[in-house]
Amino acid sequence: MTDRQYVCIDLKSFYASVECIERNLDPMTTNLVVADPTRTEKTICLAVTPAMKALGVPGRCRVFEIPKNIEYIMAPPRMQLYIDYSSKIYEIYLKYISKDDIHVYSIDEVFIDVTDYLKMYNMTAKELGITIINDITNTTGITATCGIGTNLYLAKIALDITAKHVDDHIGILTEDSYKELLWDHKPITDFWRIGKGIAKQLENLGIYTMRDIANADENMLYRHFGIDAELMIDHAFGRETTLMSDIKAYKPSTNSITSGQVLGTDTNFSDGLLLVKEMIDLMCLDLVDKNMITDSVTLHISYSGRFNEKPAHGTTTLPITTSSAKQITKYVSQLYQRIVSPYMPIRRIGISFNNIIDEMYQQYDLFIDPADLEKEKKLQQAMLDIKHKFGKNAILKGMNLLEGAKTIERNSQIGGHKSGN
């Protein structure tokens, strides 16, 4: 694996940097946070500028956690604007690299296999990485950093840890330098895929560093972490067997469509059911648009953090494979009534349509008239045509106008945040 070279590029404080550039401000010296001022002070900041981070403000804090003595600009999120910037930056990657060698990890981060380009450009991996990030800055104004490694994992760690401790913010790692520089690095949560929960379990085993994992009894690790121990051990030694070609060739064994929303205020049982019905209606339109159907739906309801109540979670199996909002709403409403507490305030709703398949495999039930399903589908298709032509709110249902409904508001959002102008 050591004969390959990977570059991992991150767009620094992306959302906040975009907002500064749009205002002709320098994100390195401007105090700005991206957060929705119409929500409560408990809302999470989507991003803060490097200037804010230099003052000790973490990147994903809540608004009320920002020290009162810091003056700053609050920029409402504009998700469509960030997508536009990200698309423009992706076009820059394509100037140098084929899409087959680029993996988009998130809106502000990519992995690139540069191995086969170094000879062509007569550059080292670092030189090519610098060329690309300089192009990003010159074209868009966004500052980028990068990590370089002999495998995907090392490129990510070089970006997340090593790049922060060198003047040019370009981190470089091999398996040998990884052991030399980072085996004793703390906290262990700085490493990819080790969150606070895993770190706590490791701590209970007397493990605090990657060196400790590398030297630990493997049987013990497998007993505690199961199959995940294999990846943990590989990463402790700086190994990663996955190649870019593996990522490109991967096809999930199961398909699903999910939707979720975090509610701004505590919501009662009946209003929660209304929101579930609205979400199902939109998700069914998505199925129709994709010519897909489902036979199983999972519902997850989290209650207000003021109560230490376990979330409600359950799955219902449909008697048919369908995209019918009428049929799916019926069975999910029954599930909701069965698993959700009528007395607990709701703060988060998640829905997943499972086992998504092509509608050509649609099956029918003896008690459901196929003609009714076809009639509803034609109505759904007509609604989609209107929405595509005139906007998502061009046609609505009566429930969308009820007090407590959210569809009209959500239709103007991207990823749960305002899309902007």
C-alpha positions in Angstrom: 0.0 0.0 0.0 3.0 2.3 0.6 3.5 3.0 -3.1 0.3 5.1 -3.3 -0.1 8.8 -2.4 -3.3 10.3 -1.2 -4.2 14.0 -0.5 -7.0 15.0 1.8 -8.1 18.6 1.4 -10.2 20.5 3.8 -11.8 24.0 3.3 -11.0 25.9 6.4 -14.1 27.0 8.4 -16.0 26.7 5.2 -19.4 28.1 5.9 -18.0 31.0 7.9 -15.3 31.7 5.3 -17.9 31.9 2.6 -20.0 34.4 4.6 -16.9 36.6 5.2 -15.9 36.5 1.5 -19.5 37.5 0.6 -19.1 40.5 2.9 -15.5 41.4 1.7 -14.2 40.4 5.1 -11.1 38.4 6.1 -12.1 35.2 8.0 -8.7 35.2 9.7 -9.4 38.5 11.4 -13.2 38.7 11.5 -15.4 37.4 14.4 -18.3 35.7 12.6 -20.5 32.7 13.4 -22.9 30.9 11.1 -26.1 30.4 13.1 -29.8 31.0 12.7 -30.8 34.1 14.8 -34.5 33.1 14.6 -33.8 30.0 16.7 -33.1 29.9 20.4 -29.7 30.5 22.0 -29.4 26.7 22.2 -29.0 26.5 18.4 -25.7 25.0 17.3 -23.3 27.3 15.3 -22.7 25.6 12.0 -19.2 27.2 11.8 -17.1 29.9 13.3 -14.2 31.8 11.7 -10.6 31.1 12.5 -10.5 34.4 14.3 -13.2 33.1 16.7 -11.4 29.8 17.2 -8.3 31.8 18.1 -10.3 33.3 20.9 -11.2 29.8 22.2 -14.6 29.5 20.7 -15.1 25.8 19.4 -16.3 25.2 15.9 -19.6 23.6 16.8 -20.6 25.3 20.0 -24.1 26.6 20.9 -24.8 30.3 20.7 -25.2 30.8 24.4 -21.7 29.2 25.0 -20.0 32.1 23.2 -18.4 34.4 25.8 -20.5 37.5 26.3 -17.4 39.8 26.0 -16.8 38.7 22.4 -18.4 40.9 19.7 -19.2 39.0 16.5 -21.4 38.9 13.4 -24.1 36.3 13.3 -24.7 35.2 9.7 -27.8 33.2 9.0 -27.0 29.9 7.1 -27.4 30.0 3.3 -27.0 26.4 2.4 -27.5 26.9 -1.4 -24.7 29.4 -1.4 -22.3 26.9 0.3 -23.3 24.2 -2.2 -22.6 26.7 -5.1 -19.1 27.4 -3.7 -18.5 23.7 -3.1 -19.4 22.9 -6.7 -17.1 25.6 -8.0 -14.3 24.2 -5.9 -15.0 20.7 -7.2 -14.6 22.0 -10.7 -11.1 23.1 -9.6 -10.3 19.6 -8.5 -11.4 18.3 -12.0 -8.9 20.6 -13.6 -6.1 18.4 -12.2 -7.7 15.1 -11.3 -10.2 12.7 -12.8 -13.5 12.2 -10.9 -12.6 8.5 -10.6 -9.7 9.5 -8.3 -11.7 11.9 -6.1 -13.9 10.9 -3.2 -16.1 13.7 -1.8 -16.1 13.0 1.9 -18.3 16.1 2.8 -19.2 19.5 1.4 -15.9 20.8 2.6 -13.5 17.8 2.4 -12.3 15.5 -0.3 -9.9 12.6 -0.7 -7.8 12.4 -3.8 -5.5 9.6 -5.1 -2.7 11.5 -6.7 -0.5 8.5 -7.4 -0.8 8.4 -11.1 -0.6 12.2 -11.6 2.7 12.9 -10.0 4.8 11.7 -13.0 2.6 13.5 -15.4 2.9 16.8 -13.6 6.5 16.2 -12.5 5.5 17.1 -9.0 5.6 15.6 -5.5 2.3 14.9 -3.7 3.0 18.0 -1.6 3.7 20.2 -4.6 0.5 19.1 -6.3 -1.5 19.6 -3.1 -0.2 23.1 -2.8 -1.0 23.8 -6.4 -4.6 22.8 -6.0 -5.2 24.6 -2.7 -3.6 27.8 -4.1 -5.9 27.6 -7.1 -8.9 27.3 -4.6 -7.8 30.4 -2.8 -7.1 32.4 -5.9 -10.4 31.4 -7.5 -12.8 31.6 -4.6 -10.9 33.2 -1.7 -11.4 30.1 0.5 -8.3 28.9 2.4 -7.7 25.2 2.2 -5.3 22.9 4.1 -4.3 19.4 3.2 -2.9 16.2 4.6 -0.8 13.7 2.6 -0.4 10.1 3.3 0.6 6.7 1.9 -3.0 5.5 2.5 -6.4 7.1 3.0 -6.3 6.9 6.8 -2.8 8.6 7.0 -3.9 11.4 4.7 -6.9 12.0 7.0 -4.8 12.0 10.2 -2.1 14.2 8.5 -4.9 16.7 7.8 -6.6 16.5 11.2 -3.6 16.4 13.5 -0.2 16.9 11.8 -1.1 19.9 9.6 -2.1 21.9 12.7 1.4 21.7 14.1 3.4 22.8 11.0 3.9 26.3 9.7 2.6 25.6 6.1 -0.4 23.6 7.4 0.5 20.7 5.1 0.7 17.5 7.0 2.6 14.5 5.7 2.6 10.9 7.1 3.9 7.5 6.3 3.4 4.4 8.5 6.9 5.0 10.0 6.5 8.7 10.7 3.0 8.1 12.1 4.4 5.8 14.8 7.2 8.2 15.5 5.1 11.4 15.7 1.7 10.3 16.8 1.8 7.0 18.7 1.8 8.9 22.0 -0.5 11.7 20.9 -3.3 12.8 23.2 -6.2 13.0 23.4 -6.9 9.9 21.5 -10.2 11.4 20.3 -8.2 13.5 17.8 -7.9 10.3 15.7 -10.5 9.5 13.0 -13.3 7.2 14.2 -12.5 7.4 17.9 -15.2 9.4 19.6 -15.8 10.0 23.3 -17.7 6.8 23.8 -14.9 4.6 22.3 -12.3 6.6 24.1 -14.1 6.0 27.4 -14.2 2.2 26.8 -10.5 2.3 25.9 -9.8 4.2 29.1 -11.6 1.5 31.1 -9.1 -0.9 29.6 -6.1 1.2 30.5 -5.6 2.4 26.9 -4.9 6.1 26.3 -2.8 6.3 23.1 -2.4 4.6 19.7 0.8 3.0 21.1 -1.4 1.4 23.8 -3.8 0.0 21.2 -0.9 -1.4 19.2 0.6 -3.1 22.2 -2.7 -4.3 23.7 -3.8 -8.0 23.6 -5.8 -8.4 20.4 -8.1 -11.0 21.8 -9.1 -8.5 24.5 -9.8 -5.9 21.9 -12.0 -8.2 19.9 -13.9 -9.2 23.0 -14.7 -5.6 23.8 -15.2 -4.2 20.3 -16.1 -7.1 18.1 -15.3 -6.8 14.4 -14.5 -3.1 14.9 -11.3 -4.1 16.7 -9.8 -5.1 13.3 -10.0 -1.6 12.0 -8.9 -0.1 15.3 -5.7 -2.3 15.3 -4.9 -1.5 11.7 -5.3 2.2 12.4 -3.1 2.0 15.5 -0.3 0.8 13.2 -1.2 3.4 10.5 -2.5 0.8 8.1 -5.5 1.1 5.8 -6.4 -1.5 3.2 -9.2 0.4 1.4 -8.2 2.0 -1.9 -9.9 4.7 -3.9 -11.0 2.0 -6.4 -12.7 0.2 -3.5 -14.7 3.3 -2.6 -15.8 3.8 -6.2 -16.8 0.2 -6.6 -18.8 0.0 -3.4 -22.5 -0.6 -3.7 -24.6 -0.8 -0.4 -26.3 -4.1 0.2 -29.5 -2.3 1.3 -30.9 1.0 0.2 -32.9 3.5 2.3 -34.3 7.0 2.2 -34.1 8.9 5.5 -35.5 12.2 6.8 -35.1 13.9 10.1 -35.7 17.2 11.9 -34.8 18.7 15.2 -37.7 20.8 16.5 -37.0 24.3 17.8 -39.4 23.9 20.7 -40.9 21.0 22.7 -43.8 19.5 20.6 -46.8 17.6 22.0 -48.0 14.2 20.9 -50.7 15.3 18.4 -48.4 17.9 16.7 -45.7 15.4 16.5 -48.0 13.0 14.6 -48.8 15.9 12.2 -45.1 16.4 11.6 -44.6 12.7 11.0 -47.4 12.7 8.4 -45.9 15.7 6.6 -42.5 14.1 6.5 -44.0 10.8 5.1 -45.9 12.8 2.4 -42.6 14.5 1.2 -40.6 11.2 1.4 -43.3 9.4 -0.7 -43.0 12.1 -3.3 -39.3 11.5 -3.3 -40.0 7.8 -3.9 -42.3 8.6 -6.8 -39.7 11.0 -8.3 -37.0 8.2 -8.1 -39.4 5.5 -9.4 -38.8 3.5 -6.1 -40.9 1.7 -3.6 -40.5 0.5 0.0 -41.9 -2.2 2.2 -40.6 -1.1 5.7 -40.5 2.1 7.6 -38.5 2.9 10.8 -39.6 5.7 13.2 -37.3 7.3 15.8 -38.7 9.9 18.2 -36.4 11.6 20.8 -37.9 13.5 23.7 -36.9 16.8 25.2 -33.5 16.8 26.9 -35.2 18.1 30.1 -36.3 14.5 30.7 -34.1 11.4 30.9 -36.5 9.4 28.8 -35.4 6.7 26.4 -36.2 7.5 22.7 -39.1 5.7 21.0 -37.9 3.5 18.2 -39.7 1.0 16.0 -40.2 -0.5 12.6 -43.4 -1.4 10.7 -43.6 -3.8 7.8 -46.0 -2.8 5.1 -48.3 -5.4 3.5 -47.2 -4.2 0.0 -44.2 -2.6 -1.5 -45.4 0.9 -2.4 -44.8 4.6 -2.7 -48.4 5.4 -1.6 -48.5 8.1 1.0 -51.9 7.0 2.0 -50.8 3.4 2.8 -47.5 4.3 4.4 -49.0 7.0 6.6 -51.7 4.6 7.8 -49.1 2.1 9.1 -46.6 4.6 10.4 -49.4 6.4 12.3 -50.3 3.1 14.0 -46.6 2.6 14.9 -46.5 6.2 16.3 -49.6 5.6 18.4 -48.1 2.4 19.7 -44.5 3.4 20.6 -44.6 7.2 21.4 -45.5 8.4 24.9 -48.5 10.8 24.7 -47.1 12.6 27.8 -43.5 13.4 26.7 -42.5 16.5 24.8 -40.9 15.7 21.4 -37.7 17.4 20.1 -36.4 15.2 17.3 -38.1 13.0 14.6 -36.4 10.6 12.3 -38.0 8.4 9.6 -36.3 5.8 7.3 -37.9 4.1 4.3 -36.1 0.7 4.2 -35.5 -1.9 1.5 -35.9 0.6 -1.3 -36.2 -1.1 -4.7 -37.3 -0.2 -8.2 -41.0 0.1 -8.7 -40.9 -2.6 -11.4 -40.9 -5.1 -8.5 -44.1 -3.7 -7.0 -46.3 -6.2 -5.2 -50.0 -5.9 -4.4 -52.2 -7.1 -1.6 -55.6 -8.8 -2.0 -57.2 -6.1 0.2 -55.8 -3.1 -1.6 -57.2 -2.0 -5.0 -54.3 -1.5 -7.5 -56.5 1.0 -9.3 -56.6 3.2 -6.2 -52.8 3.0 -5.9 -52.4 3.9 -9.5 -54.8 6.9 -9.2 -52.8 8.2 -6.2 -49.5 7.8 -8.0 -50.8 9.9 -10.9 -51.8 12.5 -8.4 -48.4 12.4 -6.8 -46.7 12.7 -10.2 -48.9 15.7 -11.0 -47.8 17.3 -7.7 -44.2 16.7 -8.5 -44.5 18.3 -11.9 -46.0 21.4 -10.4 -43.4 21.6 -7.7 -40.5 21.1 -10.2 -41.9 23.9 -12.4 -43.2 26.4 -9.8 -41.4 25.6 -6.5 -41.9 23.2 -3.6 -44.6 25.4 -2.0 -46.6 25.8 -5.2 -49.0 23.1 -4.2 -49.7 22.0 -0.6 -52.1 19.8 1.3 -54.6 21.0 3.9 -52.5 19.5 6.8 -49.6 21.8 5.7 -51.7 24.8 6.6 -52.5 23.6 10.1 -51.0 25.2 13.2 -47.8 23.3 14.1 -47.2 22.2 10.5 -43.6 22.6 9.2 -43.7 21.6 5.5 -43.8 25.2 4.1 -40.9 26.2 6.3 -38.9 23.0 5.5 -39.4 23.5 1.8 -37.4 26.6 2.0 -34.5 24.8 3.7 -31.5 22.7 2.7 -30.4 20.1 5.2 -32.6 21.6 7.9 -31.1 25.1 7.4 -32.2 28.1 5.4 -31.1 27.9 1.8 -30.6 31.7 1.6 -31.0 33.8 -1.5 
